Amino acid sequence: MINLIVDDIEIKVEEGKSVLQACLENGIFIPNMCFIKTREHPHASCRLCFVEIDSNGRPVTACTEKVREGLLVRTDTPAVRRLQRMGFKLLMSAHHRDPKECPVKGSCQLIRIAKHLKVGLKSRPLELLERDIDEEVDLTFFTYYPFRCVLCGKCVYVCRQKNGHNLLTFANRGFDTMIAFFASGDPADFPCHHCGACAAICPTGALVPKPNYTKAAAAEDCSNLPEKG
């Protein structure tokens, strides 16, 4: 076991874990959107899980740092909070969704992070970013809502993990990036009929199964889904 100190609290974790996983498993919340503990190479795309390590004065992403003996971690310094709040506001500047209408309000990671950082769910002082895309996109088995999506990549990862290849992937570039569904053949043969992992792990309700989707089968098949951060 590895001993480290987080915010003046000593914790013990198994060797090989990331600082983020170590903190989350010990009840120390660090904002995150893209973390999945089974992912060998962290995505590190949400830019929210900053911490300071060993007083080096330069915040780093906790998901990419491995624990080591005697490590000193600070999760709440002014520099860390400044980066986290700015990163969160950037996410919200492209997240066109009224919190009162949130489809996953009870488990929305954005709401949890906003409360933790003591910031509102608006992008102020940043302006809402406008994109020339549809508010709803048909992805064969799902309805995709691009303005809810934070491009965390969790759906793409679990699709590949469960099916051995990607049916979901990123399309376009830069500000126009969104999730797309690519598959050839008869839709009746697709594993999506009895999966649902992508929708289950989405932290913002951006992927919603269509009404004729077999929800009972999806729920059963998602029993081994990687845990959310």
N, C-alpha and C positions, 0 to 999 in steps of 0.2 A: 504493500500500500504506500501511496505517496502522501506526504503531509504538506499542505500549503495553507496560507493565511489569506482570507478574503475579507476585506473591510474589518480587519482586526479580529476575525473569527477563524479559528483553526478547524480545518476540515480534512478528512481522509478520503482519498479516492484511489481507484485502480490505475496503475500505470498505463499510459497510452491514450487516455481520454483527453479531450480538449478542455480548455478552461471553461468554455461555455457549458459543456455537458456536466462538468464537475459542479459548477455553481447551480445549475438547474436541478440536479439530482439532490442537492443539499438545501433546497428551498430558497436559494438566492436568485431572484429573477433578474435576468439581463435581457433587455429588449431584443427581439429577433423575429424575423419573418421567414427566412429561407432554410433554417437549420433542421436537419434530420439526422439523428444520431448514427444511423446505419450508413450514411454516406461517407465513403472513404476519403474523398477529396471535397471538403466543404465548398459550397457555392460562393459564400461570402459576398453576395450581390446586394443584400438589403442595406448594408452599411449602417447597421443599428447596434451591433453587439460590441461596441468599443469598451475597452477597459484600459487601465494603466497597469503596467507590470514592473515590479522592482524599482519603482520611482524613476524610470528612465525618462519621464516627462513627455513621452510620445504615445498617445493612445493607439492601440492595435486591436484588431478584430479577435474577439475571444474564441470564435469557432475555429480559427486557424492556428491558435497557440496550444501546444501540448503542455500538460502539467509536468512539473518537475519538483524534486524535493526542495522545500524551503521557499517556494515561489511566493512572492508578495503581490497581491492583486487588489486594486482599488476599482470599484465599479461606479463610484458616485462623485468623482472629482469635477470641478468646473469645466475642464477641457473635455472630459468624457460626455458630460451632459450637453454641452454646447454642440458637439458633433452629432449626438443622438437626436437632439431636437431639430437640428437643421435637416438631418437625413429623413426624419419623420415628416417634416413639412414638405420636403421634396416629393415623398411618396404621396402625400395627401393632395398635392397640387395636380396630380393626374387621377385622383380617386374621386370621381364625380358621383358621390352617393350621400344622400341625406341620412345621417345616423339614425333618425327616427324610422327610416324604412329599411334598415339593415336586415338582410335575410338571415343572418347568423348572429344577431345581436348578443345573445347569451354566451357565445363562445368566440366572438370576434377578437382576433389578436390585435387589431388596430385599436379597438376601444381599450383593451387592457394596457397597451403600450402608452396610449394617451394619458390614462390615469396615472400610470407609473411615472411618466415624465412631467406630469402636471401641466399639460398643454391641451389646447382644444383640438377638435377634429377638423378644423378648417386649416387652410394652407397659409393664412395670413402670417407675415406680410407678403408672401408670395402669391401671385395671381394663379387662378386655375388655368391649367394648360389645355388648350383645345386641340383635338385631333379629328381629322376627317375620316372617321370610321363609324360603323354602325354601332348602335347601343346594344344590339343583340346579334349574335352570330350563330348560325346553325352548324354544329359539329357532329352531325349524324345522330349520336346517342345523347348528346347534351346540348343545352343552350349555354353559350359563352357570353359573358358580360364583360367586355374589355375594360370598361371604366371602373369596374370593381377590382380588376386584376392588378396585382403589384409585381408580377413577373418573378415571383419567388422561385419558380422552377420545381416546386414539390410535385406537381401533377406529372410533369415530364419524367422526373426521376422514378416515381413509383410505377408509372406505366412501363418503363423499360425494365424495372426490377421484377415486376410480376409477369410480364409477357415475353421478356427476352429481347424485345425490340421496341422501338418507339412508334406508337400510333399517334401520340401527342408530341408536338415539337414546337420550337420557336420559329416564327415566320417573320419576314421583313427585318429591317435594321433600325437601330437607333430609337428615336421617339415613336416610330411606327411599329415597333416590335409587339407581337401578340402571340397567343397560343393558337395553333392550328392542328387539324386532324388529317393525317395522311395515311390512307390504306386503299389497297386495290382488292377487287374481288367482291363476293357476295357479303353484304353486311351481316347476314344471318350467321356467317362463319366467324365473325369477329369475337374475341374474348370479352368485349365490353358488355355483352349480354349478361354475363355472370361475374363481373368484376366490380367496377365502381370505385376503385382505389383512388383515382384522380379526384373525383368529386368529394370523397370522404376526407381527404387530407387538405383540400383547399381551405386556407384560413380566412378567406373573405367572401365566400359564396359566389365566386366568379364562374364556377362550373356547376350547372344545375341539371340533374338527370331529367330527361323528357318524361311526360306523364305515363307513357307506355313502358318505361324502363322497369325491369324486374327488381324492385327495391329489396325484396326479401332475400333474393339470391345475392344481391350486392352486399347487403349487410353481413351475410354469412361469410362471404369470401373475403371481406375486409378484416376478419378477426386477427390476421397476422400483419396488419398494416404497420409500417414504422411509426413510432410515436412522434407526436408533434413536440416542438420545442416550447 
